[in-house]
C-alpha cells in the first residue's frame, strides 16, 4: 500500500491566496511564497497551486510565483490555471513546476491531455475535475472555477481523459469545498473504481478523522487540504502524527 500524501491546496487570485466556500465568498489567506515555506518546513508531500481566474481571463498562472516558490522550497510543486497549449505548460515547467494541473481546457478539449502527455510524460500531467452532485445519482462537471456546467457525462469524461493518458486526477467536490464538513466519501469510492492512476481527493476536510475515513473508505492516494490549514489551528506535522497513530501509512513530516 502506498503512503497517503498530504497536499496543501493553494488557490491563487491575483497575487494572493484565497479560500472560500463552494467556490465563492473568498477571503485572503496570505502570500503564496510565505505559506509555501511554512508547509515545506512542516513536511508537506507537495503543494498544488492553481490560479482560479486564469481561464476566465484568457491567461496562465503567473510563472514568477512558481519560480519564487521553488527557489525557497524543496517539495514538488504542481501548478495550474489557464493552461491550454503545450507552450503554456512548458512555461510552467521552465519556471520550476514538477507537474502541471489542467482543468477547464482539458475538459473542453480532451486531446489537450494527449498532447501534453506526448511532450512531458503522463507522470507530469494532472487532470483536475470540479464536480457537483446532481438531482439523480450522479455528478455534473463544471469548468471556469465552477461557473459553467458541461454536458459531458462524468464517467464517460473520466474514461476519455484516461484514454488520453492523464497520469493523475484531482477531483474536487464543489458541494463540500470549504465547508469543513468532511469529504464526499461516496464520490471518491465510486471514482476510485474508475481511475487506475493516482487519485487526489479535495473538498471538505475539516478534521483529522476526515483524512483517516477517506483512507479507509476510498483508498485515495492523496488528500488536498485548504481551509483546515489556513483558517484552523492545524499543521502538517500534527496531521501526519495523528493519522500514523491510526495506522495510515504516510511519509515522515
Buried (B, 14 or more C-beta within 10 A) or exposed (E): EEBBBBBBBBBBBEEEBBBBBBBEEBEEBBBBBEBBBBBBBBBBBBBBBBBBBBBBEEEBBBBEBBBBBBEEBEBBBBBBBBBBBBEBBBBBBEBBBBBBBBBBBBBBEBEBBBBBBEBBEBEBBBBBBBBBBEEEEEBBBBBBBBEEEBEBBBEEBBEBBBEBBBBBBBBBBBBBBBBBBBBBBBBBBBBBEEBEBBBBBBBBBBBBEBBBBBBEBBBBBBBBBBBBBBEEEBBBBEBBBBBBEEEBEBEEB
